[in-house]
Amino acid sequence: MRKLKTFVMGAKILVRTDHQPLVGLLKKGNLSPQLIRWALELQEYQELTIQFVKGKFNVVADALSRCHSDSDCGEHVEVMESVVLSVEDTTSGTWVDMLKTDRMYKEICEKALNSELVQEGSNEYMVDGGFLLKTDRKGHTVKIVPREKRKLLWEEKHGGLFGGHFGTKKIKTLLKNRYYWVNMGNDLAEWTKACMQCFAHGSHRRDRPPLHPIKTDLPMQIVGMDIAEMPISEKGFKYMLVIIDHFTKYASAFPLHSKAAEEVAQVFLENWCLREQRFPRQVISDMGREFDNKLLSRITELTNVESIFSLGYNSQFNGLSERFIQTLKKVLAKRINETFEWSDVLPFALFAYNTVPHEATGETPQFLYQTDIQDYKHQVLENLYAAQAFVREKLEDYCRNMAKEYNGRKRTHPTTLAKGDLVFY
């Protein structure tokens, strides 16, 4: 079809073939990546029909595919030798002849040709084999490169047969031991920056959007929920459901046998919402089937909880849950031994986490979260309001500093282009 594209594009096409799997190419949905690319290319031909015919009725195509060559067997065919590297020298004469036209080295070349050695400052110059040699006070001798040969020399060392397209620093280190010209480093940097192969295959800085931390004003306003895979315990637990409040940073975790929607929904409703006697306003989770399903959607609808799903390519949206999972895994790893498994020490790890002041709030998650205990209600209510106001202010500062640090470290300012700048497209 590619060879006949000029003739058949826009026309009604009927393809008869004795290769039956080709018929289903445009009909099947589960195709390999290569077949998908072929099918997409064939979709350019809007009226294309592939028809199967038996091999005995497809004699014309078979005859053409078996058409023999008119050339006699054993005929000698001359094969041209492959050219690995070809460099055309458009200049003539020696390097000294080229340097005679250079204002900087014209006088030195004339003196060096008339005498064996020329002293200029702390350097000595001499002509040998058509090259102008310079020797410094340390006794290091290099060749002076004329303007016509500088870029050719860089091309050979940078991208020639034995070149590896290395950067300016390595090429300069390679050349400066044998060659010299004024502003060598600047020229090498300019030519290397303009190398299309290096640009196409090099790493480039991506523009990152600024960080906008999630802000919350009250406990249970926004909670994050995620599932972490764990080693299989003797009790059959393989996963861990993690729930953390964005305001108080109070965290809960529950062992799971599987990621089935029924088990996740049951643990979320019974072990967390009903046992804690709290229902959040919003729940942030990823788009896994254990969260994005009809059962959990029905539960959140009945409890008036809004579900927010993070996109697969933006795990930072649920970053608080992701970070807590990393912290909890480290705590569990340090407490597990031959006697206790991770599911056994999980409650102790959670207690340790919730009773330590958090960096973002300055208070322990336990103090900010457990506010409905009747025995302490009258004692802590007044202090609680003051603590929540203090936490709001501290969270504002924490989010602002976090965004400032992230934006400065990731350089989120967009790339600016001026008129006349060269771009790759």
C-alpha positions as CSV (number, residue, x, y, z in Angstrom):
1,M,0.0,0.0,0.0
2,R,2.9,2.3,0.7
3,K,4.3,1.8,-2.8
4,L,0.9,2.3,-4.5
5,K,-0.2,5.1,-2.2
6,T,0.1,7.7,-5.0
7,F,-2.2,5.8,-7.3
8,V,-4.8,4.4,-4.9
9,M,-5.3,7.2,-2.3
10,G,-8.9,8.3,-2.3
11,A,-10.1,5.4,-4.5
12,K,-12.2,2.4,-3.5
13,I,-9.7,-0.4,-2.9
14,L,-10.3,-4.2,-2.7
15,V,-7.4,-6.3,-1.5
16,R,-7.6,-10.0,-2.2
17,T,-5.2,-12.2,-0.2
18,D,-4.7,-15.8,0.7
19,H,-3.3,-14.8,4.1
20,Q,-6.4,-15.1,6.2
21,P,-5.1,-13.5,9.4
22,L,-4.8,-10.2,7.5
23,V,-8.6,-10.0,7.1
24,G,-9.1,-9.5,10.8
25,L,-6.5,-6.7,11.1
26,L,-9.1,-4.0,10.9
27,K,-11.7,-5.8,13.0
28,K,-9.9,-7.1,16.0
29,G,-9.6,-4.9,19.1
30,N,-6.8,-6.6,21.0
31,L,-3.8,-6.1,18.8
32,S,-0.1,-5.8,19.5
33,P,1.6,-2.4,19.2
34,Q,3.1,-3.2,15.8
35,L,-0.3,-4.3,14.4
36,I,-1.9,-1.2,15.9
37,R,0.5,1.0,14.0
38,W,-0.2,-0.9,10.8
39,A,-4.0,-0.7,11.3
40,L,-3.7,3.1,11.9
41,E,-1.7,3.5,8.7
42,L,-4.3,1.5,6.7
43,Q,-7.1,3.8,8.1
44,E,-5.8,6.5,5.8
45,Y,-7.5,4.6,3.0
46,Q,-11.1,5.2,3.7
47,E,-12.7,2.7,1.3
48,L,-10.3,-0.3,1.9
49,T,-11.7,-3.8,1.9
50,I,-9.6,-6.9,2.6
51,Q,-11.0,-10.1,1.2
52,F,-9.8,-13.6,1.7
53,V,-9.4,-16.0,-1.3
54,K,-8.0,-19.4,-1.4
55,G,-4.5,-19.9,-2.7
56,K,-5.6,-21.7,-5.8
57,F,-7.7,-18.7,-6.9
58,N,-4.9,-16.2,-6.2
59,V,-2.6,-17.5,-9.0
60,V,-1.8,-14.1,-10.4
61,A,-0.3,-12.8,-7.2
62,D,1.5,-16.1,-6.6
63,A,3.0,-15.9,-10.1
64,L,4.2,-12.4,-9.7
65,S,5.8,-13.2,-6.3
66,R,7.7,-16.1,-7.8
67,C,8.8,-14.1,-10.9
68,H,12.4,-15.1,-11.6
69,S,15.2,-12.6,-12.5
70,D,16.2,-12.3,-16.2
71,S,19.9,-12.3,-15.2
72,D,21.7,-15.5,-15.7
73,C,22.7,-17.4,-12.6
74,G,26.3,-16.8,-11.6
75,E,26.5,-13.5,-13.2
76,H,29.2,-11.3,-11.6
77,V,27.7,-8.2,-10.0
78,E,30.2,-5.6,-9.0
79,V,29.6,-4.4,-5.4
80,M,30.9,-1.0,-4.5
81,E,32.9,-0.9,-1.3
82,S,31.0,0.8,1.5
83,V,32.3,4.2,2.5
84,V,32.6,4.4,6.3
85,L,34.0,7.9,6.5
86,S,34.6,10.5,3.8
87,V,36.1,13.9,4.5
88,E,36.5,16.4,1.7
89,D,39.3,18.8,2.2
90,T,38.3,22.1,0.5
91,T,41.4,23.9,1.6
92,S,44.9,23.6,0.1
93,G,48.3,24.2,1.5
94,T,49.8,23.7,4.9
95,W,48.6,25.1,8.2
96,V,51.4,27.6,8.2
97,D,50.2,28.9,4.8
98,M,46.7,29.4,6.2
99,L,48.1,31.1,9.3
100,K,50.0,33.6,7.1
101,T,46.6,35.2,6.2
102,D,45.7,35.4,9.9
103,R,46.4,38.9,11.3
104,M,47.3,37.5,14.7
105,Y,49.9,34.9,13.5
106,K,51.1,36.5,10.2
107,E,54.2,38.1,11.6
108,I,55.0,35.1,13.8
109,C,54.9,32.8,10.8
110,E,57.2,35.0,8.8
111,K,59.7,35.2,11.6
112,A,59.5,31.4,12.3
113,L,60.1,30.6,8.6
114,N,63.3,32.7,8.6
115,S,64.7,31.4,11.9
116,E,64.4,28.2,13.8
117,L,62.9,29.7,17.0
118,V,60.9,32.9,17.7
119,Q,60.4,34.2,21.2
120,E,57.1,36.0,21.9
121,G,56.5,36.8,25.6
122,S,56.7,33.6,27.6
123,N,56.0,31.4,24.5
124,E,58.3,30.1,21.9
125,Y,57.2,29.5,18.3
126,M,58.7,27.4,15.5
127,V,57.7,25.8,12.2
128,D,58.0,22.1,11.8
129,G,56.4,19.9,9.1
130,G,54.1,22.6,7.9
131,F,52.7,23.3,11.4
132,L,53.3,26.3,13.6
133,L,54.2,25.0,17.1
134,K,53.9,26.9,20.3
135,T,55.8,26.0,23.5
136,D,54.9,27.5,26.8
137,R,57.1,28.1,29.8
138,K,56.3,24.6,31.2
139,G,57.6,23.0,28.0
140,H,54.2,22.0,26.7
141,T,54.1,22.1,22.8
142,V,50.9,22.4,20.8
143,K,49.9,23.1,17.2
144,I,48.3,26.4,16.3
145,V,45.1,25.6,14.4
146,P,44.1,28.0,11.5
147,R,40.5,29.2,11.3
148,E,39.7,26.9,8.3
149,K,40.6,23.8,10.2
150,R,39.1,24.5,13.6
151,K,35.6,23.3,13.0
152,L,36.8,20.3,10.9
153,L,39.0,19.3,13.8
154,W,36.0,19.6,16.2
155,E,33.8,17.5,13.9
156,E,36.3,14.8,13.7
157,K,36.8,14.5,17.5
158,H,33.1,15.1,18.4
159,G,31.1,13.2,15.8
160,G,33.7,11.4,13.6
161,L,34.3,7.7,13.2
162,F,35.9,7.5,16.6
163,G,34.0,10.3,18.2
164,G,31.3,9.7,20.9
165,H,29.4,13.1,20.7
166,F,30.8,14.0,24.1
167,G,30.3,17.4,25.7
168,T,32.4,20.5,25.5
169,K,34.5,19.7,28.6
170,K,35.7,16.4,27.4
171,I,36.4,17.6,23.8
172,K,38.4,20.6,25.1
173,T,40.4,18.3,27.4
174,L,41.1,16.1,24.4
175,L,42.2,18.9,22.1
176,K,44.1,21.2,24.4
177,N,46.9,18.8,24.9
178,R,47.8,18.9,21.2
179,Y,46.1,22.0,19.6
180,Y,45.5,25.6,20.5
181,W,43.6,28.6,19.2
182,V,42.2,31.7,20.8
183,N,38.7,31.2,22.4
184,M,38.9,27.5,21.9
185,G,36.5,26.8,24.7
186,N,33.8,29.2,23.4
187,D,34.0,27.8,19.9
188,L,33.7,24.2,21.1
189,A,30.8,25.1,23.3
190,E,29.0,26.9,20.5
191,W,29.5,24.0,18.0
192,T,28.6,21.4,20.5
193,K,25.4,23.2,21.4
194,A,24.4,23.3,17.7
195,C,25.0,19.6,17.2
196,M,21.6,18.1,16.1
197,Q,22.4,14.6,17.2
198,C,23.3,15.7,20.7
199,F,20.2,17.8,20.9
200,A,17.9,15.1,19.6
201,H,19.2,12.4,22.0
202,G,20.2,14.6,24.9
203,S,18.2,15.2,28.1
204,H,16.3,18.4,28.3
205,R,14.8,20.3,31.2
206,R,11.1,20.0,31.3
207,D,8.9,22.9,32.3
208,R,7.2,21.9,35.6
209,P,4.1,23.6,36.8
210,P,4.3,25.4,40.2
211,L,3.3,23.4,43.2
212,H,-0.1,24.2,44.7
213,P,-0.4,22.4,48.1
214,I,-3.9,21.3,49.1
215,K,-5.3,23.6,51.8
216,T,-7.8,22.6,54.4
217,D,-9.3,24.5,57.4
218,L,-11.0,21.8,59.5
219,P,-10.5,18.2,60.6
220,M,-12.1,15.6,58.3
221,Q,-12.5,18.2,55.6
222,I,-10.2,16.3,53.2
223,V,-8.7,12.8,53.8
224,G,-6.3,10.9,51.5
225,M,-6.7,7.1,51.0
226,D,-4.3,4.7,49.3
227,I,-3.3,1.0,49.3
228,A,0.2,-0.3,49.8
229,E,1.4,-3.7,48.8
230,M,3.1,-5.6,51.7
231,P,4.8,-8.9,52.2
232,I,2.3,-11.8,52.7
233,S,1.9,-12.5,56.4
234,E,1.0,-15.9,58.0
235,K,-2.5,-14.6,58.5
236,G,-2.8,-14.0,54.7
237,F,-2.6,-10.2,54.8
238,K,-1.0,-8.8,51.6
239,Y,-2.1,-5.2,51.4
240,M,-2.5,-2.2,53.7
241,L,-5.3,0.4,53.4
242,V,-4.0,3.8,54.5
243,I,-6.2,6.8,55.4
244,I,-4.8,10.1,56.6
245,D,-6.5,13.4,57.5
246,H,-5.0,16.4,55.7
247,F,-5.7,18.9,58.5
248,T,-4.7,17.0,61.7
249,K,-2.3,14.5,59.9
250,Y,-4.0,11.7,61.9
251,A,-3.4,8.4,60.1
252,S,-5.1,5.0,60.2
253,A,-4.0,1.8,58.5
254,F,-5.8,-1.6,58.1
255,P,-4.4,-4.9,56.8
256,L,-6.2,-6.4,53.8
257,H,-6.2,-9.9,52.3
258,S,-6.8,-8.5,48.8
259,K,-7.6,-5.3,46.9
260,A,-11.1,-6.5,46.1
261,A,-13.7,-3.7,46.1
262,E,-15.9,-5.5,48.6
263,E,-13.1,-5.8,51.2
264,V,-11.9,-2.3,50.7
265,A,-15.4,-0.8,51.0
266,Q,-16.1,-2.9,54.1
267,V,-12.9,-1.8,55.9
268,F,-13.5,1.8,54.9
269,L,-17.1,1.9,56.2
270,E,-17.0,-0.3,59.2
271,N,-13.4,-0.1,60.6
272,W,-12.9,3.6,59.9
273,C,-16.1,5.6,59.3
274,L,-18.4,3.9,61.8
275,R,-15.8,3.0,64.4
276,E,-14.3,6.4,64.3
277,Q,-17.8,7.9,64.1
278,R,-16.6,10.4,61.5
279,F,-17.4,10.9,57.8
280,P,-15.1,13.2,55.8
281,R,-16.3,15.7,53.3
282,Q,-13.9,14.7,50.6
283,V,-11.8,11.6,50.0
284,I,-8.8,11.7,47.6
285,S,-7.7,8.4,46.1
286,D,-6.3,7.1,42.8
287,M,-8.3,5.6,40.0
288,G,-7.7,2.0,40.9
289,R,-10.6,-0.4,40.6
290,E,-10.5,-0.9,44.4
291,F,-11.6,2.8,44.8
292,D,-13.4,3.6,41.5
293,N,-16.3,1.1,41.7
294,K,-20.0,1.1,42.1
295,L,-20.0,-0.3,45.6
296,L,-17.7,2.4,47.1
297,S,-19.5,5.0,45.0
298,R,-22.8,4.0,46.5
299,I,-21.4,4.2,50.0
300,T,-19.9,7.7,49.5
301,E,-23.2,8.8,48.0
302,L,-25.2,7.6,51.0
303,T,-22.8,9.1,53.5
304,N,-22.6,12.4,51.5
305,V,-18.9,12.0,50.9
306,E,-17.3,13.5,47.7
307,S,-14.8,11.2,46.0
308,I,-11.8,12.9,44.2
309,F,-9.6,10.7,42.0
310,S,-6.0,11.6,41.2
311,L,-4.8,11.0,37.6
312,G,-2.3,8.2,37.0
313,Y,0.4,10.5,35.8
314,N,0.1,12.9,38.8
315,S,0.7,10.9,42.0
316,Q,1.7,14.1,43.8
317,F,-2.0,15.0,44.0
318,N,-2.3,12.4,46.7
319,G,1.2,13.0,48.0
320,L,0.3,13.1,51.7
321,S,-0.8,9.4,51.5
322,E,2.2,8.4,49.4
323,R,4.6,10.0,51.9
324,F,2.9,8.5,54.9
325,I,3.1,5.0,53.3
326,Q,6.9,5.5,53.0
327,T,7.2,6.6,56.6
328,L,5.1,3.8,57.9
329,K,7.0,1.2,55.9
330,K,10.3,2.4,57.5
331,V,8.8,2.2,61.0
332,L,7.4,-1.3,60.4
333,A,10.7,-2.5,58.9
334,K,12.6,-1.5,62.1
335,R,10.1,-3.2,64.4
336,I,9.6,-6.5,62.5
337,N,11.5,-9.6,63.9
338,E,11.1,-13.3,63.9
339,T,8.3,-13.2,66.5
340,F,6.1,-10.4,65.1
341,E,4.9,-9.7,61.6
342,W,4.0,-6.4,60.1
343,S,0.3,-6.9,60.7
344,D,1.0,-7.5,64.4
345,V,3.1,-4.4,65.0
346,L,1.0,-2.1,62.8
347,P,-1.1,-0.7,65.7
348,F,2.0,0.1,67.6
349,A,3.6,1.9,64.6
350,L,0.4,4.0,64.1
351,F,0.3,4.9,67.8
352,A,3.9,6.1,67.6
353,Y,3.2,8.1,64.5
354,N,0.1,9.8,65.8
355,T,1.6,10.8,69.2
356,V,4.6,12.6,67.8
357,P,4.3,16.3,66.8
358,H,4.0,16.8,63.1
359,E,6.3,19.2,61.3
360,A,3.4,20.9,59.4
361,T,1.1,21.5,62.5
362,G,3.5,21.6,65.4
363,E,1.0,19.4,67.4
364,T,0.5,15.7,67.6
365,P,-2.2,14.2,65.3
366,Q,-3.8,12.5,68.3
367,F,-4.4,15.8,70.1
368,L,-5.9,17.5,67.0
369,Y,-8.0,14.5,66.0
370,Q,-9.5,13.0,69.1
371,T,-11.7,15.8,70.2
372,D,-15.0,14.1,70.8
373,I,-14.1,12.1,73.9
374,Q,-16.7,13.2,76.6
375,D,-14.3,12.9,79.5
376,Y,-12.1,15.7,78.1
377,K,-14.6,17.7,76.2
378,H,-15.0,20.5,78.7
379,Q,-11.3,20.7,79.5
380,V,-9.9,20.9,76.0
381,L,-12.7,22.6,74.1
382,E,-11.4,26.1,74.6
383,N,-7.8,25.1,74.0
384,L,-8.9,23.1,70.9
385,Y,-10.3,26.2,69.1
386,A,-7.1,28.0,69.8
387,A,-5.0,25.1,68.6
388,Q,-7.0,24.8,65.4
389,A,-6.5,28.5,64.7
390,F,-2.8,28.0,65.4
391,V,-2.7,25.0,63.1
392,R,-4.4,26.9,60.2
393,E,-1.8,29.6,60.4
394,K,1.1,27.1,60.6
395,L,-0.3,25.1,57.7
396,E,-0.5,28.3,55.6
397,D,3.2,28.9,56.3
398,Y,4.1,25.3,55.7
399,C,2.3,25.1,52.4
400,R,3.8,28.4,51.3
401,N,7.4,27.3,52.3
402,M,6.9,23.9,50.6
403,A,5.7,25.5,47.4
404,K,8.6,28.0,47.5
405,E,11.2,25.3,48.0
406,Y,9.7,23.0,45.3
407,N,9.4,25.8,42.8
408,G,13.0,26.9,43.4
409,R,14.4,23.3,43.3
410,K,12.4,22.2,40.2
411,R,12.8,25.6,38.5
412,T,9.1,25.8,37.6
413,H,9.4,29.1,35.8
414,P,8.5,28.5,32.2
415,T,11.1,28.7,29.4
416,T,11.1,32.2,27.8
417,L,12.0,32.6,24.2
418,A,13.1,35.8,22.5
419,K,12.8,36.8,18.9
420,G,15.5,35.2,16.9
421,D,16.2,32.3,19.3
422,L,16.8,29.0,17.6
423,V,14.3,26.2,18.4
424,F,14.1,22.5,17.5
425,Y,11.0,21.3,15.9
